[in-house]
Amino acid sequence: MNERQQTPRFKPKRKNRGAAVAAVLCFTAAIAIVGTYTFKDYRESQREIEQMELSQAKTEEQREKTEDSKPTNTDLIINEKEDDTLAKVAEAASEKETETEEEEEPEASQAESTEQTAGKSNAVNFAGDSKLLWPVEGTLLMNYSMDKTVYFSTLDQFKYNPALVIAGEKGDQVISSAPGIVKSIDKTAETGTTINVDIGGGYELFYGQLNDVKVKTGDYVDSKSVLGYVGDPTIYYSVEGCNVYFEMRKDGQPVNPMDYLVE
């Protein structure tokens, strides 16, 4: 009788414990399920937030690029200054070119004038049968001699003489023996102030020992034009005295002026 009474009391206690355990398991499972869904929702929310932030960052970057590409007031000012500078440089270059052209025009005019002067009718066209005037009135001190030597009193030696040495008084006029163009005016130790005149046809005349020259390089001179005056002799002709050194060349080689001088 006691055993029957105790057995029923023991069995209900086991059932209550099992029910409690089951309840705990169910609650734990429910929490796990809720937690799983809650974490999943959290991850999806985080992903959406990250996408929104990324989209905003891209939008902000595009906006900054667009603003950078727009010309600012400073850029416009700089460009305007550069345009002004380029315009000023171009204007200065144009003015310089104009000045250069203006400077070249007188030179061209002078060259044309010289050519026109040289182109006067047979003005510088000396021929083999043309004649020369004596450049100064005076006696012949030394004759042309290139085939044998002649005696030079001042030098006290014999040497070749490519010119005529004509005596003259200091201050006497020295005239052009033929029409021509003054090619050069030089001063040497031997012949002093010497004028070279191109008379055309490959012929040139040299007038040395002059003073107070009246012409300049490039001048056209006609026959009897005054070239200058007889000056003091150089140390090479101090014994011979005042004179005119008169040399003639054909194609750069000395020729005898006596073959062309009028008698």
C-alpha positions in Angstrom: 0.0 0.0 0.0 2.8 2.4 0.8 4.7 1.4 -2.3 1.7 2.2 -4.6 1.3 5.6 -2.9 5.0 6.5 -3.3 5.2 5.5 -7.0 2.7 8.0 -8.3 4.3 10.8 -6.4 7.7 9.9 -8.0 6.6 9.7 -11.6 5.0 13.2 -11.7 8.2 14.7 -10.6 10.1 13.2 -13.6 7.5 14.5 -16.0 7.9 18.0 -14.6 11.6 17.9 -15.0 11.4 16.7 -18.6 8.9 19.4 -19.4 11.2 22.1 -18.0 14.1 20.8 -20.0 12.0 20.8 -23.1 10.8 24.3 -22.4 14.4 25.5 -22.0 15.4 23.8 -25.2 12.5 25.4 -27.0 13.3 28.8 -25.6 17.0 28.4 -26.6 16.0 27.3 -30.1 13.6 30.2 -30.4 16.4 32.6 -29.2 18.8 31.0 -31.7 16.2 31.3 -34.5 15.5 34.9 -33.6 19.2 35.7 -33.3 19.9 34.2 -36.7 17.2 36.2 -38.4 18.3 39.3 -36.4 22.0 38.9 -37.5 20.9 38.3 -41.1 18.9 41.5 -41.0 21.8 43.3 -39.5 24.2 42.2 -42.2 21.8 43.2 -44.9 21.3 46.6 -43.2 25.1 47.0 -43.1 25.5 46.1 -46.7 22.8 48.6 -47.7 24.5 51.3 -45.6 27.9 50.5 -47.2 26.4 50.7 -50.7 24.8 54.0 -49.9 28.1 55.4 -48.6 29.9 54.2 -51.7 27.3 55.7 -54.0 27.6 59.0 -52.1 31.4 58.9 -52.3 31.3 58.4 -56.1 28.8 61.2 -56.5 31.0 63.5 -54.4 34.1 62.6 -56.5 32.3 63.2 -59.8 31.1 66.6 -58.5 34.7 67.6 -57.5 36.0 66.6 -60.9 33.3 68.6 -62.6 34.2 71.7 -60.4 38.0 71.2 -61.1 37.4 71.1 -64.8 35.5 74.4 -64.8 37.7 77.5 -65.5 38.1 79.6 -62.4 38.4 83.4 -62.3 42.1 83.0 -61.7 42.5 80.8 -64.8 40.6 83.3 -66.9 42.8 86.2 -65.6 46.0 84.1 -66.3 44.7 83.3 -69.8 43.9 86.9 -70.5 47.4 87.9 -69.3 49.0 85.3 -71.6 46.9 86.5 -74.5 48.0 90.1 -73.8 51.6 89.0 -73.6 51.5 87.1 -76.8 49.8 90.0 -78.5 52.5 92.4 -77.3 55.3 90.1 -78.4 53.7 89.8 -81.9 53.3 93.5 -82.1 57.0 94.1 -81.0 58.2 91.6 -83.6 56.1 93.3 -86.3 57.5 96.7 -85.4 61.1 95.3 -85.4 60.5 93.7 -88.8 59.1 97.0 -90.1 62.2 98.9 -88.8 64.5 96.3 -90.4 62.7 96.8 -93.7 63.0 100.6 -93.4 66.7 100.2 -92.6 67.3 97.9 -95.6 65.5 100.2 -98.0 68.1 103.0 -97.9 70.9 100.4 -98.4 69.0 98.9 -101.3 68.4 102.4 -102.7 72.1 103.2 -102.3 73.1 100.0 -104.1 70.7 100.7 -106.9 72.1 104.2 -107.2 75.6 102.9 -107.4 74.6 100.4 -110.1 72.8 103.1 -112.0 75.9 105.4 -111.7 78.2 102.6 -112.8 75.8 101.8 -115.7 76.1 105.2 -117.3 76.8 105.0 -121.0 80.3 103.5 -121.4 81.3 105.3 -118.1 83.4 102.3 -116.8 84.1 100.4 -120.0 87.8 100.9 -120.6 89.0 99.1 -123.7 92.5 98.1 -125.0 92.5 101.0 -127.4 91.2 103.6 -124.9 93.5 106.4 -123.7 94.4 107.8 -120.3 95.0 111.4 -119.2 98.1 112.2 -117.2 97.1 112.4 -113.6 99.5 115.3 -112.8 101.7 117.7 -114.8 105.3 116.8 -114.2 108.4 115.0 -115.4 108.7 111.3 -115.3 111.1 110.3 -112.4 110.9 106.5 -112.8 109.5 104.5 -115.6 107.5 101.3 -115.5 109.8 98.3 -115.5 108.8 94.7 -114.8 111.1 93.0 -117.2 114.3 94.3 -115.6 115.2 96.1 -112.4 115.7 99.9 -112.0 117.6 101.9 -109.5 115.7 103.4 -106.5 117.7 106.4 -105.2 116.0 106.5 -101.7 116.4 102.7 -101.2 119.8 102.7 -102.9 119.0 99.4 -104.6 117.7 98.0 -107.9 114.2 96.5 -108.0 111.2 96.1 -110.3 108.9 99.0 -110.7 105.2 98.2 -111.5 104.2 101.9 -111.8 105.1 105.3 -113.1 106.6 107.8 -110.6 105.7 111.3 -111.9 107.1 114.4 -110.2 104.8 117.1 -108.9 104.7 120.1 -106.6 103.1 119.7 -103.2 99.5 120.8 -103.5 99.1 120.2 -107.2 95.8 118.7 -108.4 95.7 115.0 -109.1 92.9 114.2 -111.6 91.2 111.0 -112.7 92.9 109.7 -115.9 89.6 107.9 -117.0 86.0 107.5 -115.9 85.5 105.0 -113.2 84.2 104.0 -109.8 86.3 104.6 -106.6 86.9 101.0 -105.4 89.0 101.8 -102.3 91.0 104.4 -100.5 93.9 103.0 -98.5 97.1 104.2 -96.8 100.3 102.2 -97.0 103.9 102.9 -95.8 105.2 102.8 -99.4 102.7 104.8 -101.4 100.9 106.8 -98.7 97.2 107.6 -99.3 96.3 105.6 -102.4 93.0 105.7 -104.4 92.0 102.6 -106.4 89.6 103.4 -109.3 87.9 100.6 -111.3 87.7 101.9 -114.9 86.0 98.8 -116.4 87.1 96.0 -118.7 89.2 94.5 -115.9 91.4 97.6 -115.7 92.2 99.5 -112.5 94.2 102.6 -111.8 96.1 103.4 -108.5 96.9 107.0 -107.5 99.5 107.1 -104.6 101.3 109.8 -102.6 98.1 111.9 -102.3 96.8 114.4 -99.8 93.4 116.0 -99.1 91.4 113.4 -100.9 88.2 114.7 -102.4 86.3 111.5 -103.2 85.0 108.5 -101.2 84.6 104.8 -101.8 81.7 104.1 -104.3 81.9 107.6 -105.9 81.7 107.8 -109.7 84.5 109.9 -111.2 84.8 111.2 -114.7 87.9 112.1 -116.6 89.6 115.2 -115.1 87.7 114.8 -111.8 89.9 116.0 -109.0 90.8 113.1 -106.8 93.1 115.0 -104.4 96.4 116.8 -104.2 100.1 116.0 -104.2 101.3 115.3 -100.7 104.6 114.8 -99.0 106.6 111.8 -100.2 106.8 108.7 -98.1 110.2 107.5 -96.7 110.4 105.2 -99.7 110.6 108.2 -102.0 112.2 110.9 -99.9 115.1 111.4 -102.3 112.9 111.5 -105.3 110.8 114.2 -103.7 107.0 114.9 -104.1 105.5 112.7 -106.7 102.4 110.8 -107.8 102.6 107.0 -107.8 100.6 105.9 -110.9 100.0 102.2 -111.4 97.7 100.4 -113.8 96.5 96.7 -113.6 94.6 94.4 -116.0 92.9 91.5 -114.2 95.1 92.1 -111.2 98.4 92.1 -113.0 100.5 95.3 -113.6 100.6 96.7 -117.1 102.5 99.7 -118.5 100.5 102.9 -118.3 102.7 104.5 -121.0 100.9 102.2 -123.5 97.7 104.1 -122.8 98.7 107.6 -121.9 98.0 110.4 -124.4 101.2 112.0 -125.8 
